[in-house]
Amino acid sequence: MAAENSQMLKLAGGMAVGATALMMASTLKQSLKASARREASSSFEYHLPVHCPQISSCSTWQLVKLPKVANVKELHQATCAALGKDVETFQDFNFYPVERKTVDGACVKLGPQLKEIGCLDLLLVALPPDHLQVVQLIFAPEVPQPAEVPQGPKAFNVCGMCLPLVGTSHQFKGPYAIPEYNFAQNVFPPTGKYPYGSTVRSYDGRKQDVWEFGTTVFHEDTQYTETMTADANIVQELIARTSDFPKLWNRDVEVGLQDFTANGLFTSSEKSEDWKTGHSLLPRGFNQIKVKAFAPQILAKTRSFVGEWSKFEAGHLVEDVNEWLTAMTADAVVSCSMGMDMRNVERLGSKQAPHKFVETFRFGLGVSIGSITAQSEYGLKRFLPFFDAEGRLQAKYQETKKEMQRQVEDLVEATRRGELGENSIIAAMLKDADPDGKRVRYGALYGHVVNLMIAGHETTAATLGFTLQLLAEHPSYEERALEEVRQVLQGRTEPSVDDVPKLQFVEQCFREALRLYSPVTFITRDVAHDTLLGGHRVYQGERINLVTRALHTNPEYWAGAAGEFGDPLSFNPDRFSPEAVRERHPNAYHPWGFASRACIGSQFALFEAKTFLASMLIHFRLQGIPGYKIVASCEGGGAAPSPENLAFHVFPRPGGPLWSDGIMRPLAMNEGKEDENDN
């Protein structure tokens, strides 16, 4: 019996020790989590939500940023500046820290008057890990009662019902092929009646990996939530606070794309040294002076395009318009940036396969973004025993990557030897240095070249396709554009370098198509540390998405002050008249990104588009397919949405250079060159 009791005591003691160990482990885990979450606050400045009862509404919190080396007097000055008030008027006001037990709970206590800035660090240490790692302050002449303190900064509203496993991803479902278009329609409809506000939170329903934050322990919302906006004021704040909201390339889908594109200018984080060096050097290659120097190459490829289409009989149906446009823009960007004419337009005209550089690029990009899959590549064969469709696809992809790297290396070496592109972008990357004397790493050249291909041809080609179709659907706008081209060209058959800037209405047409069908469907930023955005709380690592379709169809910016521009989904180039642009919010239009990540080739794209559209208008009349409706889609395998199944009946423009009593007269290739020499 004694032995049995002894055994029971040992068992009970063991259980007690185990329970104690588990409690200690849990406590230690919570302590480590709390300690790690404190790293979510900025390391060099305080982000302080401040509420002033005397001037604020009952729930308004104003973000005040203060360097950690500052003092209370400087905090007082910064707060008055943020509130837009005179310092002397508020000289008797003091700061009182707010204490809450839960994130959205009531104030339970106000701390003593803040007299030393260093006390803010102690207050930060005391914050629970599930709270926003910022110190809330009341700015008042005397300490108020806790019940008088409003609720702290709120999170943005969730965009609808959050369902198990899928969260709010159902908002991306709808009639459009592009998920972001459905989100815009469901959450930010063009009527302007936004059910959840102009900035919302979207729950993915599954945890996302977030890289580039070291050992940081994220708030739970960070890896499940993304903030989506259609608000130009939020964009303005993102631009003004670039260090708080950097552009990072740190999600699984981005890392997957980067496997093919490498660390190029567009597919890398702002933290990357390759990005910093590339951003200092590459924009020089696309400034206005350089773009004008590229005019002969752009005009030559446009002339080739017109020449090939002039071989068609009048009324011929061109069914692969997107293929023609990508051939032209790929030729133009490679000719200008790499010094090589791939002759894809001419190859297409003679029914030859595209240049190997384009074929390799398209397959590698398609696999990396998921538009080329085992199903699309092998069909039903993928079900055959031992066929191993996924293995075959990956093997082909890896070989494609190696081939792409070989081709880029050949281009670089040919440039180095002086055989290609003396004034090309590759030549500039080899020769030029940034203000600190740094040059582009040889190993980084591949990424920058592939990135130029992604950004430099598909985006422009897709928007040209939309523009041509929209003009075909709106003959009055087509007539205005044609009349402008005729007035500028004064009888000549193609624009000179000095003519292109004068084509204002043609540019308006292109910009309007770009508004409706932006090649970039969302623009991302990440939250560097816990802070406020638009007065709402956002957590370190959280993704902020500007939904371009939603911003560009927000009626507050696009219907007109008196509704003169109509439905934001309608095509109306007058939205881009100089007067309309002046009246509109400066951040209502961002088809090419913004701030330091704005597209470096936007001026190149505009020059190319206006040159091409002017030439097409003067030479051809395009008749759309009866009943055709634009569907933006990526089914063609590209990264940018393009008009699905775009086709035209092609006629010579009556009275134009190809008109011969209704018959298409093939372009003599020296005709345009003579005009060019005359200019």
C-alpha positions as CSV (number, residue, x, y, z in Angstrom):
1,M,0.0,0.0,0.0
2,A,2.8,2.4,0.9
3,A,4.6,1.6,-2.4
4,E,1.4,2.2,-4.2
5,N,1.0,5.6,-2.5
6,S,4.6,6.4,-3.3
7,Q,4.0,5.6,-6.9
8,M,0.9,7.8,-7.0
9,L,2.8,10.7,-5.4
10,K,5.6,10.4,-8.0
11,L,3.0,10.4,-10.8
12,A,1.3,13.5,-9.3
13,G,4.6,15.2,-8.8
14,G,5.5,14.4,-12.4
15,M,2.2,15.8,-13.7
16,A,2.7,19.0,-11.6
17,V,6.2,19.5,-13.0
18,G,4.9,18.9,-16.5
19,A,2.1,21.4,-16.0
20,T,4.5,23.9,-14.6
21,A,6.8,23.4,-17.5
22,L,4.0,23.9,-20.0
23,M,2.9,27.1,-18.2
24,M,6.4,28.4,-18.2
25,A,6.8,27.5,-21.9
26,S,3.6,29.3,-22.7
27,T,4.6,32.3,-20.6
28,L,8.0,32.4,-22.3
29,K,6.4,32.1,-25.7
30,Q,4.0,35.0,-25.0
31,S,7.0,37.0,-23.6
32,L,9.0,36.4,-26.7
33,K,6.1,37.3,-28.9
34,A,5.5,40.5,-27.0
35,S,9.2,41.3,-27.3
36,A,9.3,40.6,-31.0
37,R,6.1,42.6,-31.7
38,R,7.8,45.7,-30.1
39,E,10.1,45.6,-33.1
40,A,7.1,46.6,-35.2
41,S,7.4,50.2,-34.0
42,S,9.7,52.5,-36.0
43,S,13.3,52.3,-34.8
44,F,14.2,56.0,-35.5
45,E,10.9,58.0,-35.0
46,Y,7.7,57.9,-32.9
47,H,4.4,57.4,-34.7
48,L,1.9,59.0,-32.4
49,P,-1.9,59.1,-32.8
50,V,-2.9,62.4,-31.1
51,H,-6.4,63.5,-30.2
52,C,-7.3,67.1,-29.2
53,P,-10.8,67.3,-27.8
54,Q,-10.9,71.0,-28.2
55,I,-10.7,70.9,-32.0
56,S,-11.2,67.3,-33.1
57,S,-14.4,65.5,-33.8
58,C,-15.2,62.8,-31.2
59,S,-13.2,60.1,-33.0
60,T,-10.5,61.8,-34.9
61,W,-6.8,60.9,-34.3
62,Q,-4.1,62.8,-36.1
63,L,-0.8,61.1,-36.8
64,V,2.2,63.0,-35.5
65,K,5.7,61.8,-36.4
66,L,8.6,62.8,-34.3
67,P,12.3,61.8,-34.4
68,K,13.4,59.9,-31.3
69,V,16.1,62.5,-30.6
70,A,13.5,65.3,-30.2
71,N,12.0,66.7,-27.0
72,V,8.5,67.5,-25.7
73,K,8.7,71.1,-27.0
74,E,9.3,69.8,-30.5
75,L,6.5,67.3,-30.1
76,H,4.2,70.3,-29.2
77,Q,5.3,72.1,-32.3
78,A,4.9,69.1,-34.5
79,T,1.4,68.4,-33.1
80,C,0.3,72.0,-33.7
81,A,1.6,71.8,-37.3
82,A,-0.2,68.5,-37.9
83,L,-3.4,70.0,-36.6
84,G,-2.9,73.2,-38.6
85,K,-3.0,75.4,-35.5
86,D,-0.8,78.2,-34.1
87,V,1.7,77.1,-31.3
88,E,1.0,80.1,-29.1
89,T,-2.8,79.4,-29.0
90,F,-2.0,75.9,-27.6
91,Q,1.0,76.8,-25.4
92,D,-0.8,75.6,-22.2
93,F,-1.7,72.2,-23.7
94,N,-0.1,69.0,-22.5
95,F,0.2,65.4,-23.5
96,Y,-1.4,62.5,-21.6
97,P,-0.8,58.9,-22.6
98,V,-3.8,56.6,-23.1
99,E,-4.0,53.1,-21.7
100,R,-6.4,50.5,-23.0
101,K,-6.9,46.8,-22.2
102,T,-8.0,45.8,-25.6
103,V,-7.3,47.2,-29.1
104,D,-10.8,48.6,-29.6
105,G,-11.7,48.9,-25.9
106,A,-12.4,52.0,-23.9
107,C,-9.7,54.0,-22.2
108,V,-9.1,52.6,-18.7
109,K,-6.6,55.1,-17.6
110,L,-4.7,58.3,-18.6
111,G,-1.1,58.4,-17.6
112,P,0.6,61.4,-16.0
113,Q,1.6,64.4,-18.2
114,L,4.4,63.6,-20.6
115,K,7.4,65.6,-19.6
116,E,10.3,63.5,-21.1
117,I,10.2,62.0,-24.6
118,G,12.1,59.0,-23.3
119,C,9.0,58.0,-21.4
120,L,7.5,57.0,-24.8
121,D,9.9,54.1,-25.0
122,L,8.7,52.8,-21.7
123,L,5.1,53.1,-22.8
124,L,5.9,51.2,-26.0
125,V,7.4,48.4,-24.0
126,A,4.3,48.1,-21.9
127,L,1.9,47.7,-25.0
128,P,0.3,44.2,-25.4
129,P,1.5,42.4,-28.6
130,D,-1.9,42.5,-30.2
131,H,-2.1,46.3,-30.0
132,L,-0.8,48.7,-32.6
133,Q,2.7,49.4,-31.4
134,V,2.2,53.2,-31.1
135,V,1.5,55.4,-28.1
136,Q,-1.9,57.2,-28.2
137,L,-1.8,60.7,-26.7
138,I,-4.4,63.2,-25.6
139,F,-3.5,66.8,-26.3
140,A,-5.4,69.0,-23.9
141,P,-4.9,71.8,-21.3
142,E,-5.8,69.4,-18.5
143,V,-6.2,65.7,-18.1
144,P,-9.7,64.5,-19.2
145,Q,-11.7,61.7,-17.7
146,P,-11.1,58.3,-19.2
147,A,-14.8,58.1,-20.3
148,E,-14.2,61.3,-22.4
149,V,-11.4,59.7,-24.5
150,P,-12.7,58.4,-27.8
151,Q,-12.1,54.9,-29.2
152,G,-8.6,54.6,-30.7
153,P,-7.8,54.6,-34.4
154,K,-9.9,52.0,-36.1
155,A,-9.0,49.5,-38.8
156,F,-10.5,50.0,-42.2
157,N,-13.9,48.3,-42.7
158,V,-13.9,44.7,-44.0
159,C,-15.3,44.5,-47.5
160,G,-18.3,42.3,-46.8
161,M,-19.0,39.0,-45.2
162,C,-15.9,37.0,-44.2
163,L,-16.5,33.3,-45.0
164,P,-14.6,30.3,-43.6
165,L,-11.5,29.4,-45.6
166,V,-12.1,31.9,-48.3
167,G,-12.5,35.1,-46.3
168,T,-13.7,37.9,-48.6
169,S,-12.1,36.5,-51.7
170,H,-15.6,36.1,-53.1
171,Q,-15.5,39.8,-53.9
172,F,-13.0,38.9,-56.7
173,K,-15.7,36.8,-58.5
174,G,-18.0,38.2,-61.1
175,P,-18.5,38.7,-64.8
176,Y,-15.0,39.9,-65.7
177,A,-12.0,37.8,-66.6
178,I,-9.7,40.0,-64.5
179,P,-10.3,39.5,-60.8
180,E,-9.5,43.1,-59.9
181,Y,-12.2,44.3,-62.2
182,N,-14.7,42.2,-60.3
183,F,-13.4,43.5,-57.0
184,A,-13.8,47.1,-58.3
185,Q,-17.4,46.4,-59.5
186,N,-18.4,44.7,-56.2
187,V,-16.7,46.9,-53.7
188,F,-16.0,50.2,-55.5
189,P,-18.8,50.4,-58.0
190,P,-18.7,53.2,-60.6
191,T,-21.9,54.7,-59.1
192,G,-19.7,55.9,-56.2
193,K,-22.0,54.2,-53.7
194,Y,-19.3,52.3,-51.9
195,P,-20.9,50.0,-49.3
196,Y,-17.8,49.7,-47.1
197,G,-15.9,53.0,-47.9
198,S,-13.3,54.0,-50.4
199,T,-10.6,52.0,-48.6
200,V,-11.3,48.6,-47.2
201,R,-9.7,45.5,-45.7
202,S,-9.8,42.2,-47.6
203,Y,-9.3,38.8,-45.9
204,D,-7.7,36.2,-48.0
205,G,-8.8,33.3,-45.8
206,R,-5.4,31.7,-45.8
207,K,-2.1,32.7,-44.3
208,Q,0.4,34.5,-46.6
209,D,4.2,34.3,-46.2
210,V,5.7,37.8,-46.0
211,W,9.5,38.1,-46.5
212,E,12.1,40.8,-46.0
213,F,11.2,41.6,-42.4
214,G,13.8,39.4,-40.7
215,T,12.7,37.7,-37.5
216,T,9.7,40.0,-37.0
217,V,6.6,38.5,-35.4
218,F,3.7,40.0,-37.3
219,H,0.3,40.9,-35.9
220,E,-2.2,38.3,-36.9
221,D,-4.0,40.6,-39.4
222,T,-0.8,41.1,-41.4
223,Q,-0.7,37.7,-43.0
224,Y,-4.4,37.4,-43.6
225,T,-5.4,40.9,-44.5
226,E,-4.7,43.3,-47.4
227,T,-5.9,46.9,-47.6
228,M,-7.5,47.9,-50.9
229,T,-8.1,51.5,-51.9
230,A,-9.8,53.6,-54.6
231,D,-9.0,56.8,-52.9
232,A,-6.7,59.4,-54.4
233,N,-6.1,60.9,-51.0
234,I,-4.7,57.6,-49.7
235,V,-2.4,57.5,-52.8
236,Q,-1.3,61.0,-52.0
237,E,-0.4,59.9,-48.4
238,L,1.5,56.8,-49.7
239,I,3.6,59.1,-52.0
240,A,4.3,61.6,-49.2
241,R,5.4,58.9,-46.8
242,T,7.5,56.6,-49.0
243,S,9.7,55.5,-46.2
244,D,6.7,54.3,-44.2
245,F,5.2,52.5,-47.2
246,P,8.0,51.1,-49.4
247,K,7.6,49.0,-52.5
248,L,8.7,45.4,-51.6
249,W,8.8,42.3,-53.7
250,N,8.1,39.8,-50.9
251,R,5.1,37.6,-51.6
252,D,5.1,34.0,-52.9
253,V,3.6,35.0,-56.3
254,E,6.2,37.8,-56.7
255,V,9.1,35.5,-55.7
256,G,7.8,33.0,-58.3
257,L,7.9,35.6,-61.0
258,Q,11.3,36.8,-59.9
259,D,12.6,33.2,-60.5
260,F,12.5,34.1,-64.2
261,T,12.8,37.9,-64.3
262,A,15.6,38.0,-61.6
263,N,16.3,41.2,-59.6
264,G,15.3,43.7,-62.3
265,L,14.2,47.3,-61.9
266,F,10.5,46.4,-61.7
267,T,10.6,43.0,-60.0
268,S,12.7,43.9,-57.0
269,S,12.4,45.6,-53.6
270,E,13.5,49.2,-52.9
271,K,15.9,47.7,-50.3
272,S,17.8,45.9,-53.1
273,E,21.2,47.4,-54.1
274,D,20.5,46.3,-57.7
275,W,17.3,48.3,-57.7
276,K,19.0,51.4,-56.2
277,T,21.8,51.4,-58.8
278,G,19.4,50.6,-61.7
279,H,16.9,53.3,-60.6
280,S,19.8,55.9,-60.6
281,L,20.9,54.9,-64.2
282,L,18.1,53.4,-66.3
283,P,15.7,56.4,-66.2
284,R,18.4,58.4,-68.1
285,G,17.8,56.2,-71.1
286,F,14.2,57.2,-71.3
287,N,14.2,60.9,-70.7
288,Q,12.7,63.2,-73.3
289,I,16.0,63.9,-75.1
290,K,16.7,60.1,-75.3
291,V,13.2,59.4,-76.5
292,K,13.5,61.9,-79.3
293,A,16.8,60.1,-80.3
294,F,14.8,56.9,-80.5
295,A,12.3,58.4,-83.0
296,P,13.9,56.9,-86.1
297,Q,13.7,53.3,-84.7
298,I,10.1,53.8,-83.6
299,L,9.1,55.3,-86.9
300,A,10.8,52.5,-88.8
301,K,8.9,49.8,-87.0
302,T,5.6,51.8,-87.4
303,R,6.4,52.1,-91.1
304,S,7.0,48.3,-91.3
305,F,3.7,47.7,-89.6
306,V,1.8,49.9,-92.1
307,G,3.7,48.3,-94.9
308,E,2.7,44.8,-94.0
309,W,-1.0,45.7,-93.4
310,S,-1.0,47.6,-96.7
311,K,-0.5,44.3,-98.5
312,F,-3.9,43.1,-97.4
313,E,-6.9,43.5,-99.7
314,A,-9.4,46.2,-98.8
315,G,-11.8,44.7,-96.2
316,H,-9.4,41.9,-95.2
317,L,-10.2,40.5,-91.7
318,V,-7.1,40.6,-89.5
319,E,-7.9,38.2,-86.6
320,D,-4.7,38.3,-84.7
321,V,-4.4,42.0,-84.0
322,N,-2.9,41.5,-80.6
323,E,-0.1,39.4,-82.1
324,W,0.7,42.2,-84.6
325,L,0.7,44.9,-81.9
326,T,3.0,42.9,-79.6
327,A,5.3,42.2,-82.5
328,M,5.6,45.9,-83.3
329,T,6.1,47.1,-79.7
330,A,8.6,44.3,-79.0
331,D,10.6,45.2,-82.1
332,A,10.6,48.9,-81.1
333,V,11.7,48.4,-77.5
334,V,14.4,45.9,-78.3
335,S,15.7,48.1,-81.1
336,C,15.9,51.1,-78.9
337,S,17.1,49.5,-75.7
338,M,19.3,46.7,-77.1
339,G,20.2,47.9,-80.5
340,M,18.8,44.8,-82.3
341,D,16.0,44.7,-84.9
342,M,14.2,41.4,-84.4
343,R,12.0,42.0,-87.4
344,N,9.0,40.3,-85.8
345,V,6.5,42.5,-87.8
346,E,8.1,41.4,-91.0
347,R,8.3,37.8,-89.8
348,L,4.5,37.9,-89.0
349,G,3.8,39.3,-92.4
350,S,5.6,36.4,-94.1
351,K,4.1,33.9,-91.7
352,Q,7.4,33.0,-90.0
353,A,7.8,32.2,-86.3
354,P,8.7,35.1,-84.0
355,H,12.3,35.8,-83.2
356,K,13.7,33.2,-80.7
357,F,14.3,36.0,-78.1
358,V,10.5,36.6,-78.0
359,E,9.5,33.0,-78.0
360,T,11.9,32.2,-75.1
361,F,10.7,35.3,-73.2
362,R,7.0,34.5,-73.6
363,F,7.3,30.9,-72.5
364,G,9.5,31.7,-69.4
365,L,7.2,34.5,-68.4
366,G,4.1,32.5,-69.0
367,V,5.2,29.6,-66.7
368,S,6.4,32.0,-64.0
369,I,3.1,33.9,-63.8
370,G,1.0,30.7,-64.2
371,S,-0.6,31.5,-67.5
372,I,1.2,28.5,-69.1
373,T,0.5,25.3,-67.2
374,A,0.7,21.5,-67.6
375,Q,-2.9,21.6,-68.7
376,S,-2.5,24.4,-71.3
377,E,0.8,22.8,-72.6
378,Y,-0.1,19.1,-72.7
379,G,-3.9,18.9,-72.5
380,L,-5.2,15.4,-71.9
381,K,-1.7,13.9,-72.3
382,R,-1.0,14.9,-68.7
383,F,-3.2,12.1,-67.5
384,L,-1.2,9.4,-69.3
385,P,0.7,7.0,-67.0
386,F,4.4,8.0,-66.5
387,F,3.9,11.1,-68.7
388,D,4.8,13.4,-65.7
389,A,3.4,16.6,-67.3
390,E,4.5,18.8,-64.4
391,G,8.1,17.4,-64.5
392,R,8.2,17.9,-68.3
393,L,6.9,21.5,-67.9
394,Q,9.5,22.3,-65.2
395,A,12.3,20.8,-67.3
396,K,11.3,22.9,-70.3
397,Y,11.0,26.0,-68.1
398,Q,14.5,25.5,-66.6
399,E,16.0,25.0,-70.1
400,T,14.1,28.2,-71.2
401,K,15.6,30.1,-68.4
402,K,19.1,29.0,-69.4
403,E,18.4,29.9,-73.0
404,M,17.1,33.3,-72.0
405,Q,20.3,33.9,-70.0
406,R,22.4,32.8,-72.9
407,Q,20.7,35.2,-75.3
408,V,20.9,38.2,-72.9
409,E,24.6,37.4,-72.4
410,D,25.1,37.3,-76.2
411,L,23.5,40.7,-76.5
412,V,25.6,42.1,-73.7
413,E,28.8,40.8,-75.2
414,A,27.9,42.0,-78.7
415,T,27.3,45.5,-77.2
416,R,30.6,45.3,-75.2
417,R,32.4,44.5,-78.5
418,G,30.7,47.5,-80.2
419,E,28.7,45.3,-82.6
420,L,25.3,46.3,-81.3
421,G,23.6,49.4,-80.0
422,E,26.2,52.1,-79.3
423,N,23.5,54.3,-77.8
424,S,21.4,51.5,-76.4
425,I,20.3,51.0,-72.8
426,I,22.6,48.0,-72.5
427,A,25.5,50.2,-73.5
428,A,24.5,52.8,-70.9
429,M,24.4,50.1,-68.2
430,L,27.9,48.9,-69.2
431,K,29.4,52.4,-69.3
432,D,27.6,54.8,-66.9
433,A,27.9,55.1,-63.1
434,D,25.4,56.6,-60.6
435,P,26.3,59.7,-58.5
436,D,28.1,57.5,-56.0
437,G,30.3,56.0,-58.7
438,K,28.4,52.6,-58.6
439,R,27.8,50.7,-61.8
440,V,25.2,48.1,-62.7
441,R,26.5,44.7,-61.6
442,Y,27.2,42.4,-64.6
443,G,25.1,39.8,-62.9
444,A,22.1,42.2,-62.7
445,L,22.1,43.0,-66.4
446,Y,19.9,39.9,-67.2
447,G,17.2,41.0,-64.8
448,H,17.1,44.6,-66.1
449,V,16.9,43.4,-69.7
450,V,14.1,41.0,-69.1
451,N,12.2,43.6,-67.0
452,L,12.5,46.0,-70.0
453,M,10.8,43.4,-72.2
454,I,7.9,43.0,-69.7
455,A,7.3,46.6,-69.1
456,G,8.3,47.8,-72.6
457,H,6.1,46.0,-75.1
458,E,3.1,44.1,-73.7
459,T,1.7,47.1,-71.8
460,T,1.9,49.4,-74.8
461,A,0.6,46.8,-77.2
462,A,-2.4,46.0,-75.1
463,T,-3.4,49.7,-74.6
464,L,-3.0,50.3,-78.4
465,G,-5.4,47.4,-79.0
466,F,-8.0,48.9,-76.6
467,T,-7.5,52.4,-78.2
468,L,-8.0,51.2,-81.7
469,Q,-11.2,49.3,-80.8
470,L,-12.6,52.2,-78.8
471,L,-12.0,54.6,-81.7
472,A,-13.7,52.2,-84.1
473,E,-16.7,52.1,-81.7
474,H,-16.8,55.9,-81.4
475,P,-16.5,57.4,-84.9
476,S,-16.9,61.0,-83.7
477,Y,-13.7,60.7,-81.6
478,E,-12.0,58.9,-84.4
479,E,-12.9,61.8,-86.8
480,R,-11.5,64.4,-84.3
481,A,-8.3,62.4,-83.9
482,L,-7.9,62.1,-87.7
483,E,-8.6,65.8,-88.2
484,E,-5.9,66.7,-85.7
485,V,-3.4,64.3,-87.4
486,R,-4.1,65.9,-90.8
487,Q,-3.7,69.4,-89.5
488,V,-0.4,68.6,-87.8
489,L,1.0,66.6,-90.7
490,Q,0.0,69.1,-93.4
491,G,-0.2,66.6,-96.2
492,R,2.7,64.4,-95.0
493,T,2.1,60.7,-94.5
494,E,3.8,60.1,-91.1
495,P,4.7,62.2,-88.1
496,S,8.2,63.7,-87.5
497,V,9.8,63.9,-84.1
498,D,8.5,67.5,-83.8
499,D,5.0,66.6,-84.8
500,V,4.4,64.0,-82.0
501,P,4.1,66.5,-79.1
502,K,1.4,68.4,-81.1
503,L,-0.9,65.4,-81.2
504,Q,-2.9,66.4,-78.1
505,F,-6.2,64.8,-78.8
506,V,-4.5,61.6,-80.0
507,E,-2.8,61.5,-76.7
508,Q,-6.1,62.1,-74.9
509,C,-7.5,59.0,-76.7
510,F,-4.6,56.8,-75.6
511,R,-4.7,58.1,-72.0
512,E,-8.5,57.4,-71.8
513,A,-8.0,53.9,-73.0
514,L,-5.2,53.5,-70.5
515,R,-7.6,54.7,-67.8
516,L,-10.3,52.2,-68.6
517,Y,-7.9,49.3,-69.2
518,S,-4.7,49.9,-67.2
519,P,-2.1,47.2,-67.9
520,V,-1.2,47.2,-64.2
521,T,-4.4,46.1,-62.3
522,F,-3.1,47.0,-58.9
523,I,-0.1,48.9,-57.4
524,T,1.3,47.6,-54.1
525,R,3.1,49.0,-51.1
526,D,4.0,47.4,-47.8
527,V,3.7,48.8,-44.3
528,A,7.2,49.3,-42.9
529,H,6.1,49.5,-39.2
530,D,2.9,49.9,-37.2
531,T,1.4,53.3,-38.1
532,L,-1.7,55.1,-39.3
533,L,-2.9,55.5,-42.9
534,G,-5.7,57.8,-43.6
535,G,-6.3,57.9,-39.8
536,H,-6.8,54.1,-39.6
537,R,-4.4,51.6,-38.1
538,V,-2.2,49.4,-40.3
539,Y,0.3,46.8,-39.1
540,Q,3.9,46.2,-40.1
541,G,4.1,43.9,-43.1
542,E,0.6,44.5,-44.3
543,R,0.1,44.9,-48.0
544,I,-1.6,48.0,-49.4
545,N,-3.2,47.7,-52.8
546,L,-4.2,50.5,-55.1
547,V,-6.9,49.0,-57.3
548,T,-6.3,51.0,-60.5
549,R,-9.6,50.0,-62.1
550,A,-11.4,51.3,-59.0
551,L,-9.4,54.5,-58.8
552,H,-9.8,55.2,-62.5
553,T,-13.6,54.7,-62.4
554,N,-14.2,56.6,-59.1
555,P,-17.0,59.0,-60.1
556,E,-15.6,61.6,-57.7
557,Y,-12.7,62.1,-60.1
558,W,-14.1,61.0,-63.5
559,A,-17.8,61.9,-63.8
560,G,-17.0,65.6,-63.9
561,A,-18.0,68.3,-61.5
562,A,-21.5,68.5,-63.1
563,G,-21.5,65.0,-64.5
564,E,-20.5,66.3,-67.9
565,F,-18.2,63.3,-68.6
566,G,-21.0,60.7,-67.9
567,D,-20.5,57.1,-66.7
568,P,-16.9,56.6,-65.6
569,L,-16.9,53.3,-67.5
570,S,-17.7,55.2,-70.8
571,F,-15.0,56.2,-73.3
572,N,-14.6,60.0,-73.3
573,P,-11.2,61.4,-74.3
574,D,-12.3,64.9,-73.2
575,R,-11.6,63.7,-69.6
576,F,-8.0,64.4,-70.5
577,S,-8.4,67.9,-71.9
578,P,-5.9,70.3,-70.2
579,E,-8.8,72.0,-68.4
580,A,-10.2,68.7,-67.1
581,V,-6.8,67.6,-65.9
582,R,-6.2,70.8,-64.0
583,E,-9.5,70.4,-62.2
584,R,-9.0,66.8,-61.2
585,H,-7.2,65.4,-58.1
586,P,-3.5,65.0,-59.0
587,N,-3.5,61.4,-57.8
588,A,-6.6,60.2,-59.5
589,Y,-4.7,58.7,-62.4
590,H,-1.8,56.3,-62.0
591,P,-1.7,53.7,-64.8
592,W,2.1,53.4,-64.6
593,G,2.7,53.4,-60.9
594,F,3.8,56.4,-58.8
595,A,6.6,58.0,-56.9
596,S,10.0,56.3,-57.2
597,R,8.4,53.2,-58.7
598,A,6.7,55.1,-61.6
599,C,7.3,53.5,-65.0
600,I,10.6,54.9,-66.4
601,G,9.4,54.3,-69.9
602,S,6.1,56.3,-69.8
603,Q,7.4,59.0,-72.1
604,F,8.7,56.4,-74.5
605,A,5.4,54.6,-74.5
606,L,3.5,57.9,-75.2
607,F,5.8,58.8,-78.0
608,E,5.6,55.4,-79.6
609,A,1.8,55.2,-79.2
610,K,1.2,58.6,-80.7
611,T,3.5,57.9,-83.6
612,F,1.7,54.6,-84.3
613,L,-1.8,55.9,-83.9
614,A,-1.2,58.9,-86.1
615,S,0.2,56.6,-88.8
616,M,-2.7,54.1,-88.5
617,L,-5.3,56.9,-88.6
618,I,-3.8,58.5,-91.8
619,H,-3.4,55.2,-93.6
620,F,-6.3,52.9,-92.5
621,R,-9.9,52.8,-91.6
622,L,-10.5,50.0,-89.1
623,Q,-14.0,48.4,-88.9
624,G,-14.7,46.4,-85.8
625,I,-16.5,43.1,-85.9
626,P,-20.3,43.6,-85.5
627,G,-21.4,42.7,-82.0
628,Y,-17.9,42.6,-80.6
629,K,-17.6,43.8,-77.0
630,I,-14.3,44.4,-75.3
631,V,-13.3,41.8,-72.8
632,A,-10.0,42.5,-71.0
633,S,-8.2,39.2,-70.5
634,C,-4.8,37.6,-69.9
635,E,-5.8,34.4,-71.7
636,G,-3.2,35.1,-74.4
637,G,-0.5,34.3,-71.8
638,G,0.7,37.9,-71.3
639,A,1.3,39.8,-68.1
640,A,-1.0,42.7,-69.1
641,P,-4.7,42.4,-69.9
642,S,-5.4,42.8,-73.6
643,P,-8.7,42.9,-75.6
644,E,-9.7,39.3,-76.1
645,N,-10.0,38.1,-79.8
646,L,-9.4,41.5,-81.2
647,A,-10.0,41.7,-84.9
648,F,-10.6,44.3,-87.6
649,H,-11.7,44.6,-91.2
650,V,-8.9,46.8,-92.7
651,F,-9.7,49.4,-95.4
652,P,-7.5,52.1,-96.9
653,R,-8.4,55.5,-95.4
654,P,-10.4,57.3,-98.1
655,G,-8.2,60.0,-99.6
656,G,-5.2,58.7,-97.7
657,P,-1.9,57.6,-99.0
658,L,-3.0,53.9,-99.6
659,W,-6.3,54.8,-101.2
660,S,-6.7,53.9,-104.9
661,D,-10.4,54.1,-105.8
662,G,-11.3,51.9,-102.8
663,I,-8.5,49.5,-103.5
664,M,-5.6,49.1,-101.0
665,R,-2.4,50.3,-102.6
666,P,0.7,48.7,-101.0
667,L,3.0,51.1,-99.3
668,A,6.2,51.8,-101.1
669,M,8.7,51.6,-98.2
670,N,10.6,54.6,-99.5
671,E,7.5,56.9,-99.3
672,G,7.7,57.4,-95.6
673,K,11.5,57.8,-95.7
674,E,11.2,60.6,-98.2
675,D,8.8,62.4,-95.9
676,E,11.3,61.8,-93.0
677,N,14.1,63.3,-95.1
678,D,11.9,66.3,-96.0
679,N,11.5,67.0,-92.3
